[in-house]
Amino acid sequence: MKKYLLLLLVSFIMLPISAQQMKIGYFSYNAVLKAMPDYLNATASIENLKKQYDTEIQMAQKDFNDKYENFIENQSGMADAIREKRQSELQSLLERNTAFKQESERLLAKAEEEAFAPIRTKLDNAVRALGSERDFIAILNTDNNAAPYINPAMGEDVTEILINKIR
């Protein structure tokens, strides 16, 4: 009896599945993401923040360079204690500038992640909704050559559909 049930189960599993039941969708995640109106706003916001950080880094670098040039020009006439104090100040300034640059890169990456998270969530939800609406068994992201070949009889490019759906 167990062998009969096992044979019956295996035969159901092995039944050929029609192409209609195996329909998949595919799209370019980046193309759809960049077509979203929110993407332009987030990109502009991140670029503005990046410019602010870059301006501050350039000002700090200019300040350091000016102080360093002044030190080089005047070090020969300085007393040892003053020269060491200025060298220490320059070293401290350099370290603070380096730390600020690293921190600004971290904060910029965090801001970018936070700005794009809701946009990605919106896109992911749209993909799930489209998958349910069209009864796809899967929707693939074709960016970065992730799916070099998809049989056109078994797949549908849904890039434009998603772009229209999200707008």
DSSP file (Angstrom, degrees, kcal/mol; ACC not computed):
  #  RESIDUE AA STRUCTURE BP1 BP2  ACC     N-H-->O    O-->H-N    N-H-->O    O-->H-N    TCO  KAPPA ALPHA  PHI   PSI    X-CA   Y-CA   Z-CA
    1    1 A M     >        0   0    0      0, 0.0     4,-2.3     0, 0.0     5,-0.2   0.000 360.0 360.0 360.0 -41.8    0.0    0.0    0.0
    2    2 A K  H  >  +     0   0    0      1,-0.2     4,-2.5     2,-0.2     5,-0.2   0.896 360.0  51.0 -64.1 -39.5    2.8    2.4    0.9
    3    3 A K  H  > S+     0   0    0      1,-0.2     4,-2.7     2,-0.2    -1,-0.2   0.896 109.1  51.6 -64.6 -38.7    4.5    1.7   -2.5
    4    4 A Y  H  > S+     0   0    0      2,-0.2     4,-2.4     1,-0.2    -2,-0.2   0.924 111.4  46.1 -63.5 -45.1    1.3    2.4   -4.3
    5    5 A L  H  X S+     0   0    0     -4,-2.3     4,-2.5     2,-0.2    -2,-0.2   0.898 113.4  49.8 -64.3 -40.8    0.9    5.7   -2.5
    6    6 A L  H  X S+     0   0    0     -4,-2.5     4,-2.6     2,-0.2    -2,-0.2   0.921 111.4  48.5 -63.8 -43.5    4.5    6.6   -3.2
    7    7 A L  H  X S+     0   0    0     -4,-2.7     4,-2.1     1,-0.2    -2,-0.2   0.895 112.2  49.2 -63.0 -40.9    4.1    5.7   -6.9
    8    8 A L  H  X S+     0   0    0     -4,-2.4     4,-1.8     2,-0.2    -2,-0.2   0.905 111.9  48.6 -64.8 -42.6    0.9    7.8   -7.1
    9    9 A L  H  X S+     0   0    0     -4,-2.5     4,-2.0     1,-0.2    -2,-0.2   0.920 111.9  48.7 -63.7 -45.0    2.6   10.7   -5.4
   10   10 A V  H  X S+     0   0    0     -4,-2.6     4,-2.3     1,-0.2    -1,-0.2   0.883 108.7  53.8 -64.0 -38.9    5.6   10.5   -7.7
   11   11 A S  H  X S+     0   0    0     -4,-2.1     4,-0.6     1,-0.2    -1,-0.2   0.877 108.5  49.3 -66.4 -35.9    3.4   10.3  -10.8
   12   12 A F  H >< S+     0   0    0     -4,-1.8     3,-0.6     1,-0.2    -1,-0.2   0.891 112.4  48.4 -67.4 -38.0    1.6   13.5   -9.8
   13   13 A I  H 3< S+     0   0    0     -4,-2.0    -2,-0.2     1,-0.2    -1,-0.2   0.883 111.2  50.0 -67.9 -37.2    4.9   15.3   -9.3
   14   14 A M  H 3< S+     0   0    0     -4,-2.3    -1,-0.2    -5,-0.2    -2,-0.2   0.519  79.5 122.0 -83.1  -5.3    6.2   14.1  -12.6
   15   15 A L  S << S-     0   0    0     -3,-0.6     2,-0.1    -4,-0.6    -3,-0.0  -0.325  75.6-103.2 -56.6 137.0    3.2   15.2  -14.6
   16   16 A P        -     0   0    0      0, 0.0     2,-0.5     0, 0.0    -1,-0.1  -0.395  32.0-138.4 -64.4 137.5    4.3   17.6  -17.3
   17   17 A I        -     0   0    0     -2,-0.1     5,-0.0    -3,-0.1    -3,-0.0  -0.842  20.1-120.9 -99.0 132.0    3.5   21.2  -16.4
   18   18 A S    >>  -     0   0    0     -2,-0.5     4,-0.8     1,-0.1     3,-0.5  -0.255  19.5-114.9 -71.0 159.7    2.2   23.3  -19.2
   19   19 A A  T 34 S+     0   0    0      1,-0.2     3,-0.4     2,-0.2    -1,-0.1   0.808 114.6  62.9 -63.8 -30.7    3.9   26.5  -20.3
   20   20 A Q  T >4 S+     0   0    0      1,-0.2     3,-0.9     2,-0.2    -1,-0.2   0.885 103.9  47.3 -61.9 -38.2    0.9   28.5  -19.2
   21   21 A Q  T <4 S+     0   0    0     -3,-0.5    -1,-0.2     1,-0.2    -2,-0.2   0.697 111.0  52.9 -76.0 -18.6    1.5   27.4  -15.6
   22   22 A M  T 3< S+     0   0    0     -4,-0.8    -1,-0.2    -3,-0.4    -2,-0.2   0.075  75.2 144.3-105.4  22.7    5.2   28.2  -15.8
   23   23 A K    <   -     0   0    0     -3,-0.9   114,-2.6   112,-0.2   115,-0.6  -0.416  26.4-172.5 -67.3 132.4    4.9   31.8  -17.0
   24   24 A I  E     -ab 138 155A   0    130,-2.5   132,-1.7   112,-0.2     2,-0.3  -0.881  13.2-143.4-121.8 157.2    7.6   34.1  -15.6
   25   25 A G  E     -ab 139 156A   0    113,-2.7   115,-3.0    -2,-0.3     2,-0.3  -0.815  15.0-170.9-112.3 159.0    8.1   37.8  -15.8
   26   26 A Y  E     +ab 140 157A   0    130,-2.1   132,-2.9    -2,-0.3   133,-0.5  -0.993   9.5 162.4-148.6 151.3   11.4   39.6  -16.1
   27   27 A F  E     -a  141   0A   0    113,-2.2   115,-2.9    -2,-0.3     2,-0.8  -0.982  43.7 -99.1-160.4 164.6   12.4   43.3  -15.9
   28   28 A S     >  -     0   0    0     -2,-0.3     4,-2.2   113,-0.2     5,-0.2  -0.853  28.2-162.5 -93.3 108.8   15.3   45.7  -15.4
   29   29 A Y  H  > S+     0   0    0     -2,-0.8     4,-2.9     1,-0.2     5,-0.2   0.912  89.9  49.8 -57.8 -45.8   15.2   46.7  -11.8
   30   30 A N  H  > S+     0   0    0      1,-0.2     4,-2.7     2,-0.2    -1,-0.2   0.890 108.9  51.7 -63.8 -40.0   17.4   49.7  -12.4
   31   31 A A  H  > S+     0   0    0      2,-0.2     4,-0.9     1,-0.2    -1,-0.2   0.919 114.7  42.1 -64.1 -43.0   15.4   50.9  -15.4
   32   32 A V  H  X S+     0   0    0     -4,-2.2     4,-0.6     2,-0.2     3,-0.5   0.922 114.1  52.0 -69.5 -43.3   12.1   50.8  -13.4
   33   33 A L  H >< S+     0   0    0     -4,-2.9     3,-1.2     1,-0.2     6,-0.3   0.923 110.4  48.0 -58.0 -46.2   13.8   52.3  -10.3
   34   34 A K  H 3< S+     0   0    0     -4,-2.7    -1,-0.2     1,-0.3    -2,-0.2   0.701 106.4  58.5 -70.6 -18.8   15.2   55.3  -12.3
   35   35 A A  H 3< S+     0   0    0     -4,-0.9    -1,-0.3    -3,-0.5    -2,-0.2   0.574  83.0 103.9 -84.8  -9.7   11.8   55.8  -14.0
   36   36 A M  S XX S-     0   0    0     -3,-1.2     4,-1.0    -4,-0.6     3,-0.8  -0.537  72.7-136.7 -75.1 136.0   10.1   56.4  -10.6
   37   37 A P  H 3> S+     0   0    0      0, 0.0     4,-1.3     0, 0.0     3,-0.4   0.874 104.6  56.7 -59.4 -37.8    9.3   60.1   -9.8
   38   38 A D  H 3> S+     0   0    0      1,-0.2     4,-2.5     2,-0.2     5,-0.2   0.789  96.6  65.3 -64.6 -27.2   10.5   59.6   -6.2
   39   39 A Y  H <> S+     0   0    0     -3,-0.8     4,-2.7    -6,-0.3    -1,-0.2   0.908  99.8  50.0 -63.3 -42.5   13.9   58.4   -7.5
   40   40 A L  H  X S+     0   0    0     -4,-1.0     4,-2.3    -3,-0.4    -1,-0.2   0.902 111.7  48.2 -63.5 -41.3   14.7   61.8   -9.0
   41   41 A N  H  X S+     0   0    0     -4,-1.3     4,-2.3     2,-0.2    -2,-0.2   0.922 113.5  46.6 -65.2 -44.0   13.8   63.6   -5.8
   42   42 A A  H  X S+     0   0    0     -4,-2.5     4,-2.4     2,-0.2    -2,-0.2   0.901 112.4  50.4 -65.6 -40.9   15.9   61.2   -3.7
   43   43 A T  H  X S+     0   0    0     -4,-2.7     4,-2.5     2,-0.2    -1,-0.2   0.916 111.3  48.3 -63.5 -43.5   18.9   61.5   -6.1
   44   44 A A  H  X S+     0   0    0     -4,-2.3     4,-2.3     2,-0.2    -2,-0.2   0.903 111.5  50.4 -63.6 -41.4   18.7   65.3   -6.0
   45   45 A S  H  X S+     0   0    0     -4,-2.3     4,-2.2     2,-0.2    -2,-0.2   0.912 112.1  46.6 -63.2 -43.3   18.6   65.3   -2.3
   46   46 A I  H  X S+     0   0    0     -4,-2.4     4,-2.5     2,-0.2    -2,-0.2   0.897 111.8  51.2 -67.2 -40.9   21.6   63.0   -2.0
   47   47 A E  H  X S+     0   0    0     -4,-2.5     4,-2.3     2,-0.2    -2,-0.2   0.889 109.6  50.7 -63.7 -38.8   23.5   65.1   -4.6
   48   48 A N  H  X S+     0   0    0     -4,-2.3     4,-2.0     2,-0.2    -2,-0.2   0.930 111.8  46.9 -63.8 -45.7   22.8   68.2   -2.6
   49   49 A L  H  X S+     0   0    0     -4,-2.2     4,-2.3     1,-0.2    -2,-0.2   0.897 110.9  52.6 -62.4 -40.7   24.0   66.6    0.6
   50   50 A K  H  X S+     0   0    0     -4,-2.5     4,-2.9     1,-0.2    -1,-0.2   0.901 107.8  51.3 -62.6 -41.5   27.1   65.3   -1.2
   51   51 A K  H  X S+     0   0    0     -4,-2.3     4,-2.6     2,-0.2    -1,-0.2   0.890 108.7  51.9 -62.7 -39.4   27.9   68.9   -2.4
   52   52 A Q  H  X S+     0   0    0     -4,-2.0     4,-2.2     2,-0.2    -2,-0.2   0.939 112.4  44.6 -62.8 -46.8   27.6   70.2    1.1
   53   53 A Y  H  X S+     0   0    0     -4,-2.3     4,-2.7     1,-0.2    -2,-0.2   0.924 113.2  51.2 -62.8 -44.2   30.0   67.6    2.5
   54   54 A D  H  X S+     0   0    0     -4,-2.9     4,-2.6     1,-0.2    -2,-0.2   0.902 109.6  50.4 -60.6 -41.0   32.4   68.2   -0.4
   55   55 A T  H  X S+     0   0    0     -4,-2.6     4,-2.3     2,-0.2    -1,-0.2   0.925 112.0  47.2 -62.3 -44.7   32.3   71.9    0.2
   56   56 A E  H  X S+     0   0    0     -4,-2.2     4,-2.3     2,-0.2    -2,-0.2   0.899 112.2  49.7 -65.1 -40.5   33.1   71.4    3.9
   57   57 A I  H  X S+     0   0    0     -4,-2.7     4,-2.5     2,-0.2    -2,-0.2   0.915 111.2  49.5 -64.6 -42.7   35.9   69.0    3.2
   58   58 A Q  H  X S+     0   0    0     -4,-2.6     4,-2.5     2,-0.2    -2,-0.2   0.895 110.8  49.7 -63.8 -40.3   37.4   71.4    0.6
   59   59 A M  H  X S+     0   0    0     -4,-2.3     4,-2.5     2,-0.2    -1,-0.2   0.916 112.2  47.5 -64.3 -42.4   37.2   74.3    3.1
   60   60 A A  H  X S+     0   0    0     -4,-2.3     4,-2.3     2,-0.2    -2,-0.2   0.896 112.6  49.5 -65.9 -39.5   38.9   72.2    5.8
   61   61 A Q  H  X S+     0   0    0     -4,-2.5     4,-2.8     2,-0.2    -2,-0.2   0.901 111.0  49.3 -66.1 -40.9   41.6   71.0    3.4
   62   62 A K  H  X S+     0   0    0     -4,-2.5     4,-2.7     2,-0.2    -2,-0.2   0.919 110.3  51.2 -64.0 -42.7   42.2   74.6    2.3
   63   63 A D  H  X S+     0   0    0     -4,-2.5     4,-2.2     2,-0.2    -2,-0.2   0.922 111.9  47.0 -59.3 -45.0   42.5   75.7    6.0
   64   64 A F  H  X S+     0   0    0     -4,-2.3     4,-2.8     2,-0.2    -2,-0.2   0.940 112.2  49.7 -62.5 -47.0   45.0   72.9    6.6
   65   65 A N  H  X S+     0   0    0     -4,-2.8     4,-2.8     1,-0.2     5,-0.2   0.904 110.5  50.1 -60.4 -42.5   47.0   73.8    3.5
   66   66 A D  H  X S+     0   0    0     -4,-2.7     4,-2.3     1,-0.2    -1,-0.2   0.931 113.7  45.0 -61.5 -45.6   47.2   77.5    4.5
   67   67 A K  H  X S+     0   0    0     -4,-2.2     4,-2.3    -5,-0.2    -2,-0.2   0.881 113.4  50.7 -66.3 -37.6   48.3   76.7    8.0
   68   68 A Y  H  X S+     0   0    0     -4,-2.8     4,-2.7     2,-0.2    -2,-0.2   0.932 110.7  47.8 -66.7 -45.1   50.8   74.1    6.7
   69   69 A E  H  X S+     0   0    0     -4,-2.8     4,-2.5     1,-0.2    -2,-0.2   0.905 112.0  50.6 -61.4 -41.3   52.3   76.6    4.2
   70   70 A N  H  X S+     0   0    0     -4,-2.3     4,-1.8    -5,-0.2    -1,-0.2   0.912 110.9  49.3 -61.5 -42.2   52.5   79.3    6.9
   71   71 A F  H  X S+     0   0    0     -4,-2.3     4,-1.6     2,-0.2    -2,-0.2   0.929 110.8  49.1 -63.0 -45.8   54.3   76.8    9.1
   72   72 A I  H  < S+     0   0    0     -4,-2.7     4,-0.4     1,-0.2     3,-0.2   0.911 112.5  48.5 -61.2 -43.4   56.8   75.8    6.4
   73   73 A E  H  < S+     0   0    0     -4,-2.5    -1,-0.2     1,-0.2    -2,-0.2   0.841 123.4  30.7 -65.8 -33.9   57.6   79.5    5.7
   74   74 A N  H >< S+     0   0    0     -4,-1.8     3,-0.9    -5,-0.2     4,-0.3   0.438  89.1  96.0-109.1  -0.4   58.1   80.4    9.3
   75   75 A Q  G >< S+     0   0    0     -4,-1.6     3,-1.3     1,-0.3    -1,-0.1   0.831  77.2  62.7 -65.0 -31.3   59.4   77.3   11.0
   76   76 A S  G 3  S+     0   0    0     -4,-0.4    -1,-0.3     1,-0.3    -2,-0.1   0.823 106.8  44.5 -65.2 -28.7   63.1   78.3   10.7
   77   77 A G  G <  S+     0   0    0     -3,-0.9    -1,-0.3    -4,-0.1     2,-0.2   0.387  95.0 103.2 -94.5   3.8   62.5   81.3   12.9
   78   78 A M  S <  S-     0   0    0     -3,-1.3     2,-0.1    -4,-0.3    -3,-0.0  -0.577  75.1-114.4 -90.3 148.7   60.4   79.5   15.5
   79   79 A A     >  -     0   0    0     -2,-0.2     4,-2.7     1,-0.1     5,-0.2  -0.443  35.2-109.0 -69.9 154.7   61.6   78.4   18.9
   80   80 A D  H  > S+     0   0    0      1,-0.2     4,-2.6     2,-0.2     5,-0.2   0.884 118.1  51.2 -55.5 -43.2   61.6   74.6   19.3
   81   81 A A  H  > S+     0   0    0      1,-0.2     4,-2.0     2,-0.2    -1,-0.2   0.900 112.6  45.3 -64.8 -40.9   58.6   74.6   21.7
   82   82 A I  H  > S+     0   0    0      2,-0.2     4,-2.7     1,-0.2     5,-0.2   0.911 112.5  51.5 -68.5 -42.4   56.5   76.7   19.3
   83   83 A R  H  X S+     0   0    0     -4,-2.7     4,-2.5     1,-0.2    -2,-0.2   0.921 111.9  46.8 -60.5 -44.6   57.5   74.6   16.3
   84   84 A E  H  X S+     0   0    0     -4,-2.6     4,-2.4    -5,-0.2    -1,-0.2   0.891 111.6  51.5 -65.2 -39.1   56.5   71.4   18.1
   85   85 A K  H  X S+     0   0    0     -4,-2.0     4,-2.3    -5,-0.2    -2,-0.2   0.928 112.1  45.9 -63.0 -44.7   53.2   73.0   19.2
   86   86 A R  H  X S+     0   0    0     -4,-2.7     4,-2.7     2,-0.2    -2,-0.2   0.889 111.8  51.5 -66.0 -39.6   52.4   74.0   15.6
   87   87 A Q  H  X S+     0   0    0     -4,-2.5     4,-2.6     1,-0.2    -1,-0.2   0.919 110.8  48.9 -61.9 -42.4   53.4   70.6   14.3
   88   88 A S  H  X S+     0   0    0     -4,-2.4     4,-2.5     2,-0.2    -2,-0.2   0.904 111.0  49.8 -63.5 -41.9   51.1   69.0   16.9
   89   89 A E  H  X S+     0   0    0     -4,-2.3     4,-2.7     2,-0.2    -2,-0.2   0.908 111.6  48.8 -62.6 -42.8   48.3   71.4   15.9
   90   90 A L  H  X S+     0   0    0     -4,-2.7     4,-2.6     2,-0.2    -2,-0.2   0.918 111.6  49.0 -63.7 -43.1   48.8   70.5   12.2
   91   91 A Q  H  X S+     0   0    0     -4,-2.6     4,-2.4     2,-0.2    -2,-0.2   0.923 112.8  47.8 -62.2 -44.2   48.8   66.8   13.0
   92   92 A S  H  X S+     0   0    0     -4,-2.5     4,-2.5     2,-0.2    -2,-0.2   0.911 111.9  49.6 -63.1 -43.3   45.6   67.1   15.0
   93   93 A L  H  X S+     0   0    0     -4,-2.7     4,-2.5     2,-0.2    -2,-0.2   0.905 110.4  50.5 -62.6 -42.2   43.9   69.2   12.3
   94   94 A L  H  X S+     0   0    0     -4,-2.6     4,-2.4     2,-0.2    -2,-0.2   0.917 111.1  48.5 -61.9 -43.9   44.9   66.6    9.7
   95   95 A E  H  X S+     0   0    0     -4,-2.4     4,-2.6     2,-0.2    -2,-0.2   0.899 111.6  49.2 -64.7 -41.3   43.5   63.8   11.8
   96   96 A R  H  X S+     0   0    0     -4,-2.5     4,-2.6     2,-0.2    -2,-0.2   0.905 111.4  49.7 -64.4 -40.9   40.2   65.7   12.4
   97   97 A N  H  X S+     0   0    0     -4,-2.5     4,-2.3     2,-0.2    -2,-0.2   0.913 112.1  47.6 -63.9 -42.1   39.9   66.4    8.7
   98   98 A T  H  X S+     0   0    0     -4,-2.4     4,-2.2     2,-0.2    -2,-0.2   0.918 112.9  48.5 -64.3 -43.7   40.5   62.7    7.9
   99   99 A A  H  X S+     0   0    0     -4,-2.6     4,-2.6     1,-0.2    -2,-0.2   0.898 111.2  50.7 -63.5 -40.6   38.0   61.6   10.5
  100  100 A F  H  X S+     0   0    0     -4,-2.6     4,-2.9     2,-0.2    -1,-0.2   0.910 109.1  51.0 -64.0 -41.5   35.4   64.1    9.2
  101  101 A K  H  X S+     0   0    0     -4,-2.3     4,-1.9     2,-0.2    -2,-0.2   0.927 112.6  45.7 -62.2 -44.4   35.9   62.8    5.6
  102  102 A Q  H  X S+     0   0    0     -4,-2.2     4,-2.1     2,-0.2    -2,-0.2   0.912 114.4  48.4 -64.2 -42.6   35.3   59.2    6.8
  103  103 A E  H  X S+     0   0    0     -4,-2.6     4,-2.9     1,-0.2     5,-0.2   0.892 109.5  52.4 -65.7 -39.4   32.3   60.2    8.8
  104  104 A S  H  X S+     0   0    0     -4,-2.9     4,-2.4     2,-0.2    -1,-0.2   0.886 108.6  50.6 -65.2 -37.1   30.8   62.2    6.0
  105  105 A E  H  X S+     0   0    0     -4,-1.9     4,-2.2     2,-0.2    -1,-0.2   0.907 112.5  47.2 -65.0 -40.9   31.2   59.2    3.7
  106  106 A R  H  X S+     0   0    0     -4,-2.1     4,-2.3     2,-0.2    -2,-0.2   0.934 114.1  46.6 -65.1 -45.9   29.4   57.0    6.3
  107  107 A L  H  X S+     0   0    0     -4,-2.9     4,-2.6     1,-0.2    -2,-0.2   0.864 111.5  51.7 -65.5 -35.9   26.7   59.5    6.8
  108  108 A L  H  X S+     0   0    0     -4,-2.4     4,-2.4    -5,-0.2    -1,-0.2   0.914 110.1  48.5 -66.7 -43.0   26.2   60.0    3.0
  109  109 A A  H  X S+     0   0    0     -4,-2.2     4,-2.3     2,-0.2    -2,-0.2   0.904 112.9  48.6 -63.0 -40.6   25.9   56.2    2.5
  110  110 A K  H  X S+     0   0    0     -4,-2.3     4,-2.6     2,-0.2    -2,-0.2   0.917 111.2  49.6 -65.1 -43.6   23.4   56.0    5.4
  111  111 A A  H  X S+     0   0    0     -4,-2.6     4,-2.5     1,-0.2    -2,-0.2   0.893 111.1  50.0 -62.2 -39.8   21.4   59.0    3.9
  112  112 A E  H  X S+     0   0    0     -4,-2.4     4,-2.2     2,-0.2    -1,-0.2   0.925 110.9  48.8 -64.9 -44.1   21.3   57.3    0.5
  113  113 A E  H  X S+     0   0    0     -4,-2.3     4,-1.5     1,-0.2    -2,-0.2   0.923 114.2  45.9 -60.7 -44.8   20.1   54.0    2.0
  114  114 A E  H  < S+     0   0    0     -4,-2.6    -1,-0.2     1,-0.2    -2,-0.2   0.859 112.3  51.0 -68.1 -35.5   17.4   55.8    3.9
  115  115 A A  H  < S+     0   0    0     -4,-2.5     4,-0.4    -5,-0.2    -1,-0.2   0.870 117.3  38.1 -69.7 -36.5   16.3   57.9    0.9
  116  116 A F  H  X S+     0   0    0     -4,-2.2     4,-2.7    -5,-0.2     5,-0.2   0.631  94.8  84.0 -92.6 -13.7   16.0   54.9   -1.4
  117  117 A A  H  X S+     0   0    0     -4,-1.5     4,-2.4     1,-0.2     5,-0.2   0.929  93.9  43.8 -57.6 -49.7   14.6   52.4    1.1
  118  118 A P  H  > S+     0   0    0      0, 0.0     4,-2.2     0, 0.0    -1,-0.2   0.849 113.3  53.0 -66.7 -29.5   10.9   53.5    0.6
  119  119 A I  H  > S+     0   0    0     -4,-0.4     4,-2.2     2,-0.2    -2,-0.2   0.924 110.8  45.9 -68.6 -43.8   11.4   53.7   -3.1
  120  120 A R  H  X S+     0   0    0     -4,-2.7     4,-3.0     2,-0.2     5,-0.2   0.889 111.6  52.5 -65.0 -38.8   12.7   50.1   -3.3
  121  121 A T  H  X S+     0   0    0     -4,-2.4     4,-2.5    -5,-0.2    -2,-0.2   0.920 108.8  50.2 -62.4 -43.3    9.9   49.0   -1.0
  122  122 A K  H  X S+     0   0    0     -4,-2.2     4,-2.0     2,-0.2    -2,-0.2   0.911 113.0  46.4 -60.9 -43.0    7.3   50.6   -3.3
  123  123 A L  H  X S+     0   0    0     -4,-2.2     4,-2.3     2,-0.2    -2,-0.2   0.923 111.4  51.1 -66.4 -44.2    8.9   48.9   -6.3
  124  124 A D  H  X S+     0   0    0     -4,-3.0     4,-2.3     1,-0.2    -2,-0.2   0.899 110.5  49.6 -60.4 -40.6    9.1   45.5   -4.6
  125  125 A N  H  X S+     0   0    0     -4,-2.5     4,-2.5     1,-0.2    -1,-0.2   0.891 109.8  51.1 -65.2 -39.2    5.4   45.8   -3.7
  126  126 A A  H  X S+     0   0    0     -4,-2.0     4,-2.5     2,-0.2    -2,-0.2   0.884 109.3  51.0 -65.0 -38.0    4.5   46.7   -7.3
  127  127 A V  H  X S+     0   0    0     -4,-2.3     4,-2.5     2,-0.2    -2,-0.2   0.932 111.3  47.6 -64.9 -45.1    6.4   43.6   -8.5
  128  128 A R  H  X S+     0   0    0     -4,-2.3     4,-2.1     2,-0.2    -2,-0.2   0.921 112.6  49.2 -61.5 -44.0    4.6   41.3   -6.0
  129  129 A A  H  X S+     0   0    0     -4,-2.5     4,-2.7     1,-0.2    -2,-0.2   0.916 111.8  48.4 -62.7 -43.1    1.2   42.8   -7.0
  130  130 A L  H  X S+     0   0    0     -4,-2.5     4,-2.5     1,-0.2     6,-0.2   0.904 109.1  54.0 -64.2 -40.9    2.0   42.4  -10.7
  131  131 A G  H  X>S+     0   0    0     -4,-2.5     5,-1.8     1,-0.2     4,-0.6   0.904 112.2  43.9 -59.3 -41.9    3.1   38.8  -10.1
  132  132 A S  H ><5S+     0   0    0     -4,-2.1     3,-0.6     3,-0.2    -2,-0.2   0.913 113.1  51.4 -69.4 -43.0   -0.2   38.0   -8.4
  133  133 A E  H 3<5S+     0   0    0     -4,-2.7    -2,-0.2     1,-0.2    -1,-0.2   0.895 119.8  34.4 -60.6 -41.5   -2.3   39.8  -11.0
  134  134 A R  H 3<5S-     0   0    0     -4,-2.5    -1,-0.2    -5,-0.2    -2,-0.2   0.380 105.8-122.7 -98.9   3.2   -0.7   38.0  -13.9
  135  135 A D  T <<5 +     0   0    0     -4,-0.6  -112,-0.2    -3,-0.6     2,-0.2   0.870  47.3 170.1  57.0  41.7   -0.2   34.6  -12.2
  136  136 A F      < -     0   0    0     -5,-1.8  -112,-0.2    -6,-0.2    -1,-0.2  -0.559  35.7-147.1 -76.0 146.0    3.6   34.5  -12.7
  137  137 A I  S    S-     0   0    0   -114,-2.6     2,-0.3     1,-0.3  -113,-0.2   0.713  83.2  -4.5 -82.8 -20.3    5.5   31.9  -10.8
  138  138 A A  E     -a   24   0A   0   -115,-0.6  -113,-2.7    -7,-0.1     2,-0.4  -0.972  56.1-146.1-163.2 153.9    8.4   34.3  -10.6
  139  139 A I  E     -a   25   0A   0     -2,-0.3     2,-0.3  -115,-0.2  -113,-0.3  -0.985  27.1-153.3-126.2 120.0    9.5   37.7  -11.7
  140  140 A L  E     -a   26   0A   0   -115,-3.0  -113,-2.2    -2,-0.4     2,-0.6  -0.668  13.7-132.6 -99.0 146.5   13.3   38.0  -12.4
  141  141 A N  E     -a   27   0A   0     -2,-0.3  -113,-0.2  -115,-0.2     5,-0.1  -0.869  17.6-167.7 -92.0 118.3   15.6   40.9  -12.2
  142  142 A T    >   +     0   0    0   -115,-2.9     3,-0.8    -2,-0.6     5,-0.3   0.423  45.0 120.0 -91.7   1.8   17.6   40.9  -15.4
  143  143 A D  G >  S+     0   0    0   -116,-0.4     3,-1.2     1,-0.2    -2,-0.1  -0.275  73.1  21.8 -64.9 154.2   20.2   43.5  -14.4
  144  144 A N  G 3  S-     0   0    0      1,-0.3    -1,-0.2     2,-0.1    -3,-0.0   0.788 129.7 -72.4  58.9  31.5   23.9   42.5  -14.2
  145  145 A N  G <  S+     0   0    0     -3,-0.8    -1,-0.3     2,-0.1    -2,-0.2   0.834  87.0 150.6  56.8  35.6   23.3   39.6  -16.6
  146  146 A A  S <  S+     0   0    0     -3,-1.2    -4,-0.1     1,-0.3    -3,-0.1   0.793  75.8  28.6 -68.8 -28.5   21.4   37.7  -13.9
  147  147 A A        +     0   0    0     -5,-0.3    -1,-0.3     1,-0.1    -2,-0.1  -0.728  69.5 177.0-132.7  83.3   19.2   36.0  -16.4
  148  148 A P  S    S+     0   0    0      0, 0.0     2,-0.4     0, 0.0    -1,-0.1   0.757  73.0  25.1 -64.1 -23.3   21.2   35.7  -19.7
  149  149 A Y        +     0   0    0     -4,-0.1     2,-0.4     2,-0.0     0, 0.0  -0.982  58.1 173.4-144.9 132.6   18.4   33.8  -21.4
  150  150 A I        -     0   0    0     -2,-0.4     5,-0.1    -3,-0.1  -124,-0.0  -0.986  38.4-118.6-133.9 124.8   14.7   33.6  -20.9
  151  151 A N    >>  -     0   0    0     -2,-0.4     3,-1.7     1,-0.2     4,-1.0  -0.457  18.4-143.8 -62.5 118.8   12.6   31.6  -23.3
  152  152 A P  T 34 S+     0   0    0      0, 0.0    -1,-0.2     0, 0.0     3,-0.1   0.767  98.9  59.4 -59.4 -25.3   10.1   34.2  -24.8
  153  153 A A  T 34 S+     0   0    0      1,-0.2    -2,-0.1     3,-0.0     3,-0.0   0.735 115.8  33.7 -74.1 -21.0    7.4   31.6  -24.9
  154  154 A M  T <4 S+     0   0    0     -3,-1.7  -130,-2.5  -131,-0.1     2,-0.3   0.396 118.5  53.6-114.1   0.7    7.6   31.1  -21.2
  155  155 A G  E  <  -b   24   0A   0     -4,-1.0     2,-0.4  -132,-0.2  -130,-0.2  -0.930  57.8-155.5-137.3 160.6    8.5   34.7  -20.1
  156  156 A E  E     -b   25   0A   0   -132,-1.7  -130,-2.1    -2,-0.3     2,-0.7  -0.997  22.7-127.1-137.7 130.5    7.2   38.2  -20.5
  157  157 A D  E     +b   26   0A   0     -2,-0.4     4,-0.2  -132,-0.2  -130,-0.2  -0.675  29.5 176.2 -76.4 115.8    9.2   41.4  -20.2
  158  158 A V     >  +     0   0    0   -132,-2.9     4,-2.6    -2,-0.7     5,-0.2   0.172  44.1 110.0-108.4  16.2    7.3   43.5  -17.7
  159  159 A T  H  > S+     0   0    0   -133,-0.5     4,-2.3     1,-0.2     5,-0.1   0.953  83.9  40.9 -57.5 -53.7    9.6   46.5  -17.5
  160  160 A E  H  > S+     0   0    0      1,-0.2     4,-2.5     2,-0.2    -1,-0.2   0.861 113.0  55.2 -65.7 -35.9    7.3   48.9  -19.2
  161  161 A I  H  > S+     0   0    0     -4,-0.2     4,-2.3     1,-0.2    -1,-0.2   0.926 110.5  45.6 -61.8 -44.2    4.2   47.5  -17.4
  162  162 A L  H  X S+     0   0    0     -4,-2.6     4,-2.4     2,-0.2     5,-0.2   0.893 110.5  53.4 -66.8 -39.5    6.0   48.2  -14.0
  163  163 A I  H  X S+     0   0    0     -4,-2.3     4,-1.8    -5,-0.2    -2,-0.2   0.938 113.4  43.3 -60.5 -45.7    7.1   51.6  -15.1
  164  164 A N  H  < S+     0   0    0     -4,-2.5    -2,-0.2     1,-0.2    -1,-0.2   0.874 113.3  52.5 -67.0 -37.3    3.5   52.5  -16.0
  165  165 A K  H  < S+     0   0    0     -4,-2.3    -2,-0.2    -5,-0.2    -1,-0.2   0.882 111.6  45.2 -65.4 -40.0    2.1   50.9  -12.9
  166  166 A I  H  <        0   0    0     -4,-2.4    -1,-0.2     1,-0.2    -2,-0.2   0.817 360.0 360.0 -78.0 -31.9    4.4   52.9  -10.6
  167  167 A R     <        0   0    0     -4,-1.8    -1,-0.2    -5,-0.2    -2,-0.2   0.509 360.0 360.0 -70.6 360.0    3.9   56.2  -12.3
